[in-house]
């Protein structure tokens, strides 16, 4: 999904080859994804004795030792009040903490479980995207939204010219635009919205030295609108990277949550940590579902209508602002449900043991 985000910068193709711009955009997107994967492994699995995760694990052990005193006081109190039933069930927590915080230098059980949980959430997210976005609906809708702005950026220098110079400028701009449109066709096949844009460009290119201001400006657009779309597309790309950064931050705090789980309180910090981690995963999945479903409406609607000429600014606003907010609200509600379910399950298990 990140490839489409880079296509908006194809307007710099006036200075460099547009093929290079698009390919470099895809390579950059892929390298960022690989960079996140490497960062996860470097922090949670490689040399965890001396890195940031190792330091936080030591802090978690310090918390565990400090809270052990409170645990023992509560344990003795329960031993007197409840005979043996509740104290015996509570003894599982010190063993769990010791096992999870045992750091061998190549990752602890806790870090490996965290990596496994992240991999599971990513697999679910990928399955959702692949199954719901079989026709690359998201990329198509996003490119439909920015294609005219990118095209206009090639034609804009011709606006101030006249006569033969303008005609030659149109020809050169159209050649660059055709490379972009061919890239779209190679990716999405023969689509009506691509042919519609091609027709607009050809009408300007083959005009006999004069283009009406109305026809020209309808495709040219404005630099302000282009800048706004650039910002909003970058905003939703930033949100996706923020999700990755937040998930990694929560993963790094896992040892502290485990260390504090010996506190004699009803809601264990480890449950709150697990809820937060799952909530971020839900936000990531929710955003992609919202984006894909909305994109499908655009591609299957105005994207298949040759006479339609939609203004898809609303879609860019939706992706950049509204979809992230909605996905976070869904994640908050889902996280609350997960926390309630975990807490109730833990209480039930404690009562049965």
Buried (B, 14 or more C-beta within 10 A) or exposed (E): BBBBBBBBBBBEBBEEEBBEBBEBBBEBBEEBBEEBBEEBEBBBBBEBEEBEBBBBBBBBBEBBEEBBEEBEEBBEEBBEEEEEEBBBBBEEBBEBBEEBBEBEEEBBBBBEBBBEBBEEBBEBBEEBBEEBBEBBBBBBBBBBBBBBBBBBBBBBEBBEEEEEEBBEBBEBBBEBBBBBBBBBBEBBEEBBBBEBBBEBBEBBBEBEEEBEEEEBEBBBBEEEBBEBBBEBBBBBBEBBEEBBBBBBEBBBBBBBBBBBBBBBEEEBBBBBBBBBBBBBBBBBBBBBBBBBEBBBEBBBEBBEEEEEEBEBEEBBBBBBBEBBEBBBEBBEEBBEEBBEEBBEEBEEEEEEE
